[in-house]
Amino acid sequence: MKSTLLSLAIALGLPTIGSAQTGEDATVLEQVTVTATRTQVALQDSLVPVQVISREEIDRSQASSLTDLLAGRAGIGFSNQGGPGKNTTLNIRGTESDKVLVLLDGVRIGSASAGLAAFQDLPVAQIERIEIVRGPRSSLYGSEAIGGVIQIFTRTGGQGLTTHAQAGFGSHDLRNHSAGFSYRGARGWLSANAGYQQTDGINACRGTAGNAEAPFGAGCYVDQPDRDGYRNTSIGVRGGINVTDTLSLEGNFLNADSRNQYDGSAFGGNEADNLQRVAGGTLRWTPSDAFTLTVQAGRAEDQSDNDYADADAGTRSYVSTFDTRRDTASAQADYSFAPGQIVTLGGDWQDDQVTSNTPFDVDSRDNTGVFAEYQGRLGAHSLQASVRNDDNEQFGSHATGSLGYGFGFGNGFRFTASAGTGFKAPTFNDLYYPGGFGNPDLKPEKSKSLNLGLAQYGQGWNWTFNAYETRIEDLIGYDTAFNLVNVDKARIRGAELTGFMTLHGLVINAQISHTDPRNDSDGSINHDNWLARRARDTARLDLDYAIGDFRLGLTGNGYGHRYDDAANTARLAGYGTLDVRLEYALSGDWTLQAKAANVFDKDYQTIQWYNQPGREYTVSIRWQARRQ
């Protein structure tokens, strides 16, 4: 299946000029992005690789989680600890999850202690749009943006009043419901949405005890052959008002409250109450077409309370708390001094706080960053340059920069080249986790990256090809005594091919990636080994065809093999999955949807000894009404 998917993705990713025709989907020519430059740019004009996922595509995919929605897309890989709601890490272009910056409505999110964003707890029902930037953006955002940036925008709605509701049911007693409304008038708009998801789950882990095949300490260390359920309740509100013709104010709030069951011991806990709460506000002043001043402030909370739950006795015993808070503020001025010429000056402030029953020697720090950017376009030539300096309370000043160039040369062809540096400050866990697991002498990790791209854009179709190299120094790893130190280096090379077209009612999205993530540490016993938990080859193919009131869709994902350890002794086999979707418009407002996921019931793992769901079915009814 893997070979078939890769071959098919290549074949469909390169449409013949003039062979495609416009379909019902908005083309890339009509899409814009703000994440790559912190200003609004047409997608085809971006000098770094960017992908946009719209609400229409989210609905069409019938994805029940953010992992389902992002899996297999260009440059993206996932590792999951046992199904829905379980700890999930994401890598972009072979970099670790803590080297991917995640924003929600412009607010930086993620755990300050672990350095990870809880992808498994961000509900798809609340999402309007996602922008994925591949490659370093530290010169605009500071720490963490080495592999890329993912920005999630919550729901807004269109003109007039729109109401929607959805009720879904599926395998493992899945219940997936959501409802909301949006209203946009002459001077303001408001959107409010609520979601609920619950599943009995699967047995997350095949641990050591009772499993003769597993070596001691493998997986979750224990054998608990039970279902590990998950529940998520969310509410999101977003709105804005044009105070005057030149002044606007916008606010956003998301609260996602979850309970997750997982396999573990009495010492580590096996049930967790998690909370993701994000709030922000933006003030934008545009006195003229040439100048915009944007001021933004936000708070992101990541809270986790872990318990040991005894199902037989019906009791729960408190084990640990890890609560973190990130307060951020920024000011940004954009000035267009001539047509196609923009200068941006800005500053960011961030304060991280950790509250835990696990004592940290230091539990707070702040960071102030200032940046400048130039974007210019002259005929067929485009240029982007940015520089930033971050003053971190613990690590002092750290400078980063980027440079991009683009050239359009007829028939929709475009060549791009970009280079950038990045850095990643160590997390509180890296520095201060007690018991000798942290090292307060760690330094920030540093990176250098280069990207070369070629693309062609037409009406209703496009393809892009990008090749890149990233080198990371002072990579945090373990020495021979299992102490955290800045001794490792990494060299990651890769290429990505994406394609989109609409052809006689058939919508085709294809993407294929090859990544070569290597340990580049001189003298290390793991020198030239693959970095752990990265598949070198991935591919995703989405096909959707509408005929009358019916829509049929297929999603195929293919992944090459990976290693679960730095020594490359624990090999996880490659795999492929196929999802089939069916949609029927009962009326103008009502739609019936059904999906069969992993229809061939493929047995696979993304982390050794952690199970993944087999064949699953879901069915849902969706209602959406619009009044002007």
VOGU-3710 file (C-alpha; in Angstrom, 3 decimals, decimal comma):
1> mkstllslai> 0,000/0,000/0,000  2,855/2,361/0,808  4,377/2,005/-2,673  1,000/2,485/-4,332  0,267/5,634/-2,348  3,668/7,162/-3,054  3,436/6,454/-6,767  -0,121/7,718/-6,979  0,751/10,874/-5,059  3,559/11,662/-7,491
11> alglptigsa> 1,375/10,994/-10,508  -1,479/13,159/-9,266  0,788/15,840/-7,815  1,916/17,039/-11,245  -1,106/18,132/-13,279  -0,631/18,778/-16,964  -0,852/22,437/-17,928  -4,346/23,172/-19,141  -5,756/19,790/-18,114  -7,595/20,965/-14,999
21> qtgedatvle> -10,741/22,990/-14,763  -12,210/25,138/-12,041  -14,325/23,304/-9,438  -16,350/24,348/-6,424  -13,290/24,751/-4,176  -11,457/28,036/-3,784  -8,095/27,779/-5,502  -4,737/28,673/-4,031  -4,886/31,850/-6,113  -7,673/33,085/-3,818
31> qvtvtatrtq> -6,065/32,076/-0,498  -3,988/34,278/1,788  -1,687/33,596/4,731  -0,557/35,782/7,615  1,654/33,371/9,567  4,701/33,254/7,287  5,368/37,020/7,393  3,053/38,336/10,168  1,339/40,304/7,387  -1,299/39,291/4,854
41> valqdslvpv> 0,242/37,682/1,764  -1,316/35,754/-1,110  -0,453/32,084/-0,692  1,277/31,780/-4,054  3,444/34,822/-3,184  4,904/33,293/-0,009  8,672/32,792/-0,205  8,550/29,894/2,275  6,382/26,750/1,992  2,883/27,301/3,418
51> qvisreeidr> -0,241/25,158/3,412  -3,757/26,320/4,331  -6,608/24,074/5,521  -10,046/25,676/5,293  -13,228/24,912/7,257  -14,740/23,496/4,080  -11,902/20,982/3,842  -12,263/20,126/7,533  -15,973/19,366/7,079  -15,320/17,362/3,931
61> sqassltdll> -12,601/15,256/5,603  -14,904/14,246/8,514  -11,792/14,334/10,717  -12,575/13,658/14,373  -9,248/14,978/15,688  -6,504/17,405/14,789  -4,187/14,429/14,343  -6,479/12,934/11,664  -6,634/16,285/9,905  -2,868/16,943/9,790
71> agragigfsn> -1,481/13,411/9,469  0,477/12,720/6,306  0,531/16,307/5,067  3,759/17,579/3,546  6,596/17,519/6,069  4,400/16,438/9,013  4,738/13,324/11,148  2,999/12,166/14,333  3,678/9,812/17,240  0,764/8,802/19,437
81> qggpgknttl> 0,552/6,876/22,724  -2,497/4,734/22,136  -5,407/6,343/20,334  -7,793/9,305/20,801  -6,819/11,820/23,474  -3,491/10,181/24,238  -0,243/12,147/24,316  0,587/13,087/20,724  3,768/14,682/19,415  4,162/16,289/16,008
91> nirgtesdkv> 7,285/16,914/13,983  7,746/19,149/10,952  10,601/18,340/8,583  12,145/15,878/11,034  12,471/18,326/13,939  11,090/17,407/17,340  7,679/18,535/18,563  9,169/21,162/20,902  10,754/22,835/17,871  7,384/23,583/16,270
101> lvlldgvrig> 5,728/26,832/17,344  1,938/26,625/17,737  -0,287/29,708/17,766  -4,018/29,936/18,373  -5,567/33,152/17,053  -2,123/34,726/17,341  -1,511/33,569/20,946  1,467/31,295/21,635  0,271/28,058/23,266  1,880/24,944/24,729
111> sasaglaafq> 3,235/23,648/28,016  6,054/25,771/29,432  7,301/22,797/31,462  7,327/20,158/28,705  7,572/22,492/25,698  4,792/20,678/23,818  1,407/21,745/22,478  -1,450/19,366/23,361  -2,599/18,597/19,809  -4,802/15,785/21,104
121> dlpvaqieri> -6,884/18,242/23,180  -7,524/20,928/20,531  -11,035/20,173/19,183  -11,597/20,214/15,430  -15,144/21,529/15,977  -13,686/24,877/17,080  -11,375/25,395/14,097  -12,054/27,708/11,154  -8,712/27,480/9,402  -5,143/26,248/9,855
131> eivrgprssl> -1,945/27,669/8,374  1,171/25,455/8,303  4,554/27,098/7,651  7,419/24,692/6,981  10,885/25,949/7,851  12,400/28,331/10,435  10,532/31,506/11,495  12,533/32,396/14,622  13,448/35,693/12,966  9,777/36,694/13,400
141> ygseaiggvi> 8,618/34,652/16,409  11,698/33,778/18,476  12,163/30,479/20,295  10,674/27,160/19,117  10,071/28,081/15,466  12,894/25,894/14,080  10,914/23,256/12,190  7,959/25,490/11,408  4,875/27,269/12,703  1,290/26,044/12,918
151> qiftrtggqg> -1,356/28,701/13,481  -4,922/27,654/14,295  -7,758/30,136/13,812  -11,029/29,500/15,628  -14,397/29,828/13,918  -15,731/33,169/12,697  -18,512/32,643/10,122  -19,610/34,647/7,085  -21,968/37,505/6,399  -25,328/37,560/8,196
161> ltthaqagfg> -26,486/34,904/10,658  -25,232/31,326/10,394  -26,194/28,493/12,730  -24,834/24,966/12,734  -25,096/21,714/14,685  -23,694/18,227/14,313  -24,295/14,918/16,068  -22,014/11,956/15,420  -21,696/8,384/16,689  -19,161/5,682/15,991
171> shdlrnhsag> -17,021/2,728/16,999  -15,835/2,362/20,606  -19,003/4,172/21,668  -17,864/7,448/20,115  -20,099/10,460/20,662  -19,050/13,597/18,811  -21,404/16,590/18,977  -21,070/20,317/18,328  -23,217/23,394/17,788  -22,758/27,112/17,334
181> fsyrgargwl> -23,691/30,306/15,587  -22,037/33,319/14,011  -23,327/36,736/13,066  -21,642/39,428/11,051  -23,232/42,857/10,678  -22,166/46,186/9,289  -19,767/47,062/12,135  -19,238/43,902/14,161  -19,326/40,136/14,320  -19,617/37,367/16,896
191> sanagyqqtd> -19,130/33,605/16,830  -19,830/31,131/19,645  -19,343/27,364/19,455  -19,530/24,391/21,815  -18,307/20,835/21,336  -18,414/17,505/23,139  -16,514/14,334/22,323  -16,347/11,068/24,252  -15,077/7,602/23,427  -14,431/4,407/25,373
201> ginacrgtag> -11,158/4,168/23,441  -8,920/1,161/22,939  -6,325/-0,575/25,094  -3,590/2,035/24,812  -0,496/0,037/25,672  0,930/-3,464/25,720  3,355/-3,069/28,617  5,952/-5,291/30,209  3,941/-7,226/32,781  2,091/-10,166/31,229
211> naeapfgagc> 3,626/-9,568/27,788  6,376/-12,103/27,103  7,386/-10,327/23,894  8,115/-7,003/25,602  11,467/-6,454/27,307  11,454/-5,152/30,868  10,507/-1,469/30,987  8,959/-1,448/27,515  6,033/0,776/26,680  4,067/1,843/29,767
221> yvdqpdrdgy> 5,901/-0,561/32,103  2,703/-2,360/33,173  0,074/-4,568/31,591  -3,427/-3,099/31,952  -5,620/-4,757/29,287  -8,548/-2,364/29,483  -10,138/0,349/27,374  -8,614/3,775/27,896  -11,315/6,333/27,293  -11,254/10,033/26,526
231> rntsigvrgg> -13,663/12,933/26,943  -13,369/16,545/25,761  -15,760/19,431/26,351  -15,005/22,728/24,642  -16,418/26,197/24,218  -15,100/28,945/21,979  -16,093/32,578/21,526  -14,610/35,018/19,055  -15,837/38,454/18,045  -14,876/41,876/16,840
241> invtdtlsle> -16,150/45,401/16,318  -15,165/48,295/14,101  -15,091/51,077/16,680  -14,470/53,631/13,927  -13,596/53,407/10,266  -9,913/53,163/11,250  -10,005/51,383/14,618  -11,084/47,777/15,266  -11,094/45,545/18,334  -11,175/41,738/18,381
251> gnflnadsrn> -11,293/39,175/21,180  -11,029/35,373/21,342  -11,516/32,705/24,016  -11,196/28,917/23,911  -11,649/26,500/26,794  -11,082/22,773/26,172  -11,532/20,574/29,247  -10,645/16,890/28,920  -10,281/13,687/30,908  -7,917/11,064/29,566
261> qydgsafggn> -7,372/7,490/30,726  -4,029/5,861/29,982  -2,034/2,818/30,998  0,438/3,424/33,815  1,413/2,519/37,364  0,316/3,792/40,748  3,447/5,938/40,786  2,839/7,570/37,416  -0,949/7,758/37,498  -3,345/6,511/34,837
271> eadnlqrvag> -6,004/9,194/34,557  -5,540/12,892/33,863  -7,744/15,978/33,859  -6,338/18,392/31,286  -7,278/21,953/30,458  -6,337/24,113/27,489  -7,498/27,710/27,945  -6,566/30,527/25,578  -7,739/34,132/25,685  -6,585/37,087/23,640
281> gtlrwtpsda> -7,410/40,540/22,383  -6,269/42,540/19,358  -6,475/46,275/18,708  -5,825/47,359/15,136  -5,486/50,974/13,949  -5,360/51,706/10,211  -5,329/55,465/9,658  -4,422/55,011/5,978  -3,922/52,327/3,359  -0,171/52,633/3,931
291> ftltvqagra> 0,029/52,169/7,709  -1,312/49,660/10,253  -0,571/49,417/13,955  -1,533/46,160/15,711  -1,400/45,597/19,469  -2,169/42,147/20,854  -2,190/40,515/24,299  -3,017/36,968/25,329  -2,824/34,248/27,939  -2,497/30,498/27,347
301> edqsdndyad> -2,912/27,965/30,151  -1,953/24,301/30,036  -3,108/22,426/33,147  -2,760/18,746/33,964  -3,808/16,921/37,148  -2,806/13,247/37,208  -4,497/10,600/39,356  -4,181/6,900/39,993  -7,624/5,421/39,330  -8,607/2,041/40,742
311> adagtrsyvs> -11,527/0,900/38,563  -12,342/-2,074/40,776  -12,538/0,016/43,935  -14,040/3,030/42,182  -11,461/5,391/43,726  -9,014/8,008/42,481  -5,846/9,054/44,301  -4,110/12,342/43,534  -0,602/11,986/42,101  0,670/15,205/40,503
321> tfdtrrdtas> -0,089/18,654/39,084  1,654/20,390/36,199  0,053/23,756/35,449  1,733/26,308/33,207  0,755/29,765/32,061  2,063/31,876/29,191  1,293/35,600/29,108  2,184/37,370/25,875  1,931/40,845/24,393  3,056/42,327/21,102
331> aqadysfapg> 3,047/45,548/19,115  3,592/45,637/15,357  3,714/48,503/12,860  3,428/47,839/9,099  4,273/50,650/6,686  3,915/50,429/2,905  6,133/53,246/1,663  5,619/52,370/-2,017  3,540/49,892/-4,034  4,734/46,376/-3,196
341> qivtlggdwq> 7,170/47,628/-0,519  6,433/46,968/3,176  8,526/47,548/6,284  7,469/45,975/9,588  8,801/46,843/13,042  7,620/45,062/16,160  8,235/43,758/19,648  7,032/40,738/21,665  6,964/40,072/25,396  6,420/36,687/27,014
351> ddqvtsntpf> 6,256/35,513/30,619  6,146/31,791/31,503  5,010/30,446/34,885  4,985/26,867/36,239  2,901/25,655/39,205  3,451/22,053/40,278  3,709/19,783/43,286  6,984/18,722/41,682  9,445/21,364/42,958  11,347/23,300/40,292
361> dvdsrdntgv> 14,336/25,421/41,367  13,122/28,123/38,964  9,451/28,358/38,000  9,209/31,571/35,957  11,046/33,510/33,271  10,352/36,228/30,734  11,545/37,041/27,227  11,507/40,256/25,201  12,034/40,192/21,443  12,293/42,963/18,849
371> faeyqgrlga> 12,176/42,360/15,112  12,282/44,127/11,768  11,151/42,860/8,375  11,239/44,067/4,794  9,074/42,713/1,981  9,513/43,987/-1,533  8,258/43,177/-4,982  9,651/44,594/-8,207  8,265/43,072/-11,374  8,906/39,326/-11,338
381> hslqasvrnd> 11,258/39,576/-8,348  10,291/39,277/-4,670  12,417/39,704/-1,556  11,851/39,139/2,145  14,381/39,833/4,906  13,920/39,803/8,666  16,081/40,033/11,759  15,236/39,574/15,427  16,883/39,743/18,817  15,482/37,960/21,873
391> dneqfgshat> 16,541/38,942/25,377  15,774/35,962/27,596  15,863/36,292/31,379  17,894/33,084/31,666  19,912/32,941/28,459  20,585/36,559/27,492  20,455/37,826/23,914  19,985/35,605/20,916  19,885/36,950/17,342  18,228/35,243/14,365
401> gslgygfgfg> 17,601/36,198/10,757  16,074/35,054/7,479  16,295/35,943/3,811  13,990/34,914/0,984  13,930/35,483/-2,780  11,334/34,639/-5,413  11,206/34,915/-9,199  8,192/34,361/-11,461  9,024/33,405/-15,028  5,852/32,892/-17,026
411> ngfrftasag> 3,172/30,200/-17,367  2,573/30,384/-13,616  6,064/29,096/-12,738  7,828/30,467/-9,675  11,257/29,815/-8,145  11,955/30,530/-4,474  15,003/30,351/-2,241  15,138/31,054/1,476  17,568/30,687/4,360  17,078/31,236/8,062
421> tgfkaptfnd> 18,457/30,655/11,515  16,535/29,564/14,589  16,889/28,822/18,261  15,069/26,909/20,965  15,333/27,744/24,673  15,430/24,704/27,002  12,187/23,927/28,824  11,729/23,992/32,598  11,753/20,187/32,526  15,082/20,224/30,670
431> lyypggfgnp> 16,606/22,625/33,171  15,114/21,911/36,566  13,221/18,632/36,714  14,206/17,267/40,140  15,933/14,003/40,903  18,872/14,696/38,601  16,749/14,607/35,440  17,334/18,293/34,618  20,472/20,298/33,900  20,434/24,051/34,716
441> dlkpeksksl> 23,585/24,584/32,636  21,907/23,764/29,311  22,167/26,301/26,494  19,621/27,095/23,747  19,648/24,877/20,668  20,564/26,631/17,404  19,744/25,894/13,768  20,536/26,911/10,196  18,209/26,060/7,316  18,073/26,399/3,534
451> nlglaqygqg> 15,071/25,849/1,233  14,816/25,799/-2,574  11,401/25,654/-4,198  9,764/25,449/-7,607  6,022/25,813/-8,156  3,415/26,361/-10,837  0,004/27,918/-10,259  -2,968/27,781/-12,573  -6,710/28,352/-12,356  -7,998/25,412/-10,332
461> wnwtfnayet> -4,670/23,601/-10,026  -1,117/23,954/-8,716  1,938/21,980/-7,760  4,917/22,790/-5,529  8,285/21,152/-4,987  10,648/22,052/-2,143  14,051/20,703/-1,108  15,666/21,685/2,178  18,454/21,131/4,677  18,454/21,949/8,400
471> riedligydt> 21,427/21,669/10,741  20,920/21,879/14,499  23,744/22,442/16,991  23,845/22,225/20,793  21,006/19,723/20,500  19,898/18,582/23,939  20,521/14,876/24,450  21,877/12,318/26,906  25,532/11,523/27,580  26,824/8,065/28,527
481> afnlvnvdka> 25,756/8,657/32,150  22,223/9,592/30,991  22,642/13,266/31,887  21,051/15,957/29,719  23,775/17,883/27,869  24,241/20,034/24,742  26,372/17,520/22,888  24,270/16,361/19,981  24,019/17,684/16,437  21,458/16,882/13,762
491> rirgaeltgf> 21,441/17,145/9,983  18,068/16,876/8,287  17,625/16,841/4,529  14,440/16,328/2,611  12,078/17,118/-0,230  8,311/17,637/-0,543  5,962/17,505/-3,508  2,359/18,700/-3,323  -0,354/18,964/-5,956  -3,942/20,156/-6,184
501> mtlhglvina> -6,449/20,137/-9,033  -10,145/19,962/-9,781  -10,919/17,811/-12,800  -14,498/17,331/-14,021  -15,875/17,519/-10,470  -13,053/15,464/-8,933  -11,034/17,320/-6,273  -7,511/15,944/-5,873  -5,027/16,807/-3,118  -1,753/14,886/-3,170
511> qishtdprnd> 1,410/15,313/-1,110  4,538/13,269/-0,633  7,551/13,871/1,600  11,007/12,371/1,999  13,026/13,260/5,106  16,504/12,098/6,055  16,888/13,031/9,760  20,339/12,060/10,991  22,319/12,280/14,199  25,372/14,322/13,172
521> sdgsinhdnw> 27,212/14,222/16,510  30,927/13,510/16,020  32,166/10,698/18,211  28,684/9,609/19,253  27,811/5,911/19,160  24,618/7,032/17,395  26,407/9,051/14,724  24,596/8,868/11,369  21,628/7,058/12,907  18,091/8,182/12,142
531> larrardtar> 16,536/10,472/14,706  13,980/8,512/16,698  10,285/8,297/15,757  10,605/9,895/12,313  9,397/8,085/9,212  11,560/8,998/6,227  8,774/8,657/3,668  5,189/9,855/4,040  2,368/10,464/1,580  -1,251/11,547/1,668
541> ldldyaigdf> -3,841/11,462/-1,091  -7,333/12,984/-0,782  -9,918/12,396/-3,504  -13,414/13,879/-3,416  -16,057/13,562/-6,093  -19,516/15,115/-6,034  -22,418/13,952/-8,168  -25,823/15,426/-7,483  -26,578/15,247/-3,769  -23,844/12,666/-3,149
551> rlgltgngyg> -20,162/13,143/-2,399  -17,664/10,281/-2,210  -14,231/10,752/-0,647  -11,081/8,715/-0,097  -8,036/9,504/2,059  -4,965/7,335/1,791  -1,932/7,699/4,067  1,389/5,937/3,626  4,348/5,915/6,040  7,754/4,332/5,766
561> hryddaanta> 9,428/2,540/8,653  10,915/4,366/11,634  13,011/3,608/14,693  11,703/4,065/18,217  15,134/4,635/19,756  18,293/6,640/19,101  20,346/3,434/18,706  18,090/2,355/15,808  17,533/-1,093/17,258  13,740/-0,863/17,739
571> rlagygtldv> 12,342/-0,836/14,198  8,673/-0,046/13,584  7,342/-1,230/10,234  5,907/1,131/7,666  2,184/1,044/6,991  -0,646/2,434/4,923  -4,259/3,227/5,777  -7,305/4,036/3,678  -10,385/5,968/4,793  -13,639/6,047/2,816
581> rleyalsgdw> -16,158/8,875/3,231  -19,725/9,264/2,020  -21,883/12,381/2,187  -25,511/12,914/1,187  -27,319/16,255/1,136  -30,742/15,526/2,593  -31,822/19,128/1,943  -30,321/22,572/1,670  -29,552/22,625/5,390  -29,176/18,950/6,363
591> tlqakaanvf> -26,314/16,606/5,445  -25,747/12,954/6,347  -22,121/11,831/6,610  -20,538/8,383/7,082  -16,916/7,321/7,294  -14,982/4,065/7,493  -11,434/4,648/8,760  -8,570/2,197/8,239  -10,871/0,027/6,142  -8,257/-2,727/5,732
601> dkdyqtiqwy> -7,872/-2,919/9,537  -4,116/-2,327/9,388  -2,253/-3,131/12,614  0,510/-0,579/13,203  2,390/1,423/15,843  3,881/4,921/15,851  5,515/4,298/19,263  6,662/0,811/20,208  4,165/-1,178/22,310  1,449/1,491/21,990
611> nqpgreytvs> -1,632/0,344/20,082  -3,501/2,217/17,362  -7,192/1,848/16,406  -8,127/-0,715/13,793  -11,117/-0,383/11,484  -13,615/2,208/12,766  -16,957/3,548/11,599  -18,657/6,879/12,241  -21,947/8,387/11,118  -23,156/11,921/11,715
621> irwqarrq> -25,933/14,302/10,803  -24,995/17,928/10,156  -27,243/20,985/9,995  -26,205/24,399/8,763  -28,501/27,321/8,020  -27,680/30,807/6,835  -29,840/33,947/6,920  -28,817/37,318/5,575
//
